[in-house]
Amino acid sequence: MIYGKIWLVVKPTVGIPIFLGAVAVGSFAVHVALLTNTTWVPKFLNGNAVAVQAAEPDAGAAKKK
C-alpha cells in the first residue's frame, strides 16, 4: 500500500468511517447536482418512454448523387 504509514497517525477505526462518509457525501452531492441542473435525468429516472423523432433526410445530400 502506498500510503500505509497514514495508519500510524490515524487509527483505522476513525479513518475508514471518515473516508467512507466522505465518499457517500460526495456521491450524494453529485446526484443532487445532476437532478437539479439537468432536465433529462429526472425524466430518465421517472421511466417514461420518450418518443424519438426521426431526422428528415437532407435534401442537399440527395442532389449530390
C-alpha positions as CSV (number, residue, x, y, z in Angstrom):
1,M,0.0,0.0,0.0
2,I,1.4,3.4,-1.0
3,Y,0.0,5.3,2.0
4,G,0.2,2.6,4.6
5,K,2.0,4.9,7.1
6,I,-1.1,7.0,7.5
7,W,-2.5,4.4,9.8
8,L,0.4,5.2,12.2
9,V,-1.1,8.7,12.6
10,V,-4.9,8.0,12.2
11,K,-6.4,4.9,13.7
12,P,-8.3,2.8,11.2
13,T,-11.4,2.8,13.4
14,V,-11.5,6.6,12.8
15,G,-10.1,6.9,9.3
16,I,-12.1,4.3,7.5
17,P,-15.5,5.7,8.6
18,I,-14.4,9.2,7.7
19,F,-13.2,8.1,4.3
20,L,-16.4,6.2,3.6
21,G,-18.5,9.1,4.8
22,A,-16.7,11.5,2.5
23,V,-17.3,9.2,-0.4
24,A,-21.0,8.9,0.4
25,V,-21.4,12.7,0.8
26,G,-19.5,13.3,-2.5
27,S,-21.7,10.8,-4.3
28,F,-24.9,12.3,-2.9
29,A,-23.7,15.8,-3.9
30,V,-23.1,14.7,-7.5
31,H,-26.5,13.1,-7.8
32,V,-28.3,16.2,-6.3
33,A,-26.4,18.4,-8.8
34,L,-27.4,16.2,-11.7
35,L,-31.0,16.2,-10.7
36,T,-31.2,19.9,-10.1
37,N,-29.2,21.1,-13.1
38,T,-30.4,18.9,-15.9
39,T,-33.8,18.2,-17.5
40,W,-33.2,14.7,-18.9
41,V,-32.0,12.9,-15.7
42,P,-35.3,13.3,-13.8
43,K,-37.2,12.2,-17.0
44,F,-34.9,9.2,-17.4
45,L,-35.3,8.2,-13.7
46,N,-39.1,8.5,-14.0
47,G,-39.1,5.7,-16.6
48,N,-41.4,7.3,-19.1
49,A,-40.6,6.4,-22.7
50,V,-39.8,9.4,-24.8
51,A,-40.9,9.5,-28.4
52,V,-37.9,9.9,-30.7
53,Q,-38.4,11.8,-33.9
54,A,-36.6,10.5,-37.0
55,A,-34.4,13.1,-38.7
56,E,-35.6,14.3,-42.0
57,P,-33.4,13.4,-45.0
58,D,-31.2,16.2,-46.1
59,A,-32.3,17.5,-49.5
60,G,-28.8,18.7,-50.3
61,A,-27.4,15.1,-49.9
62,A,-29.8,13.8,-52.4
63,K,-28.8,16.4,-55.0
64,K,-25.1,15.5,-54.7
65,K,-25.7,11.9,-56.1
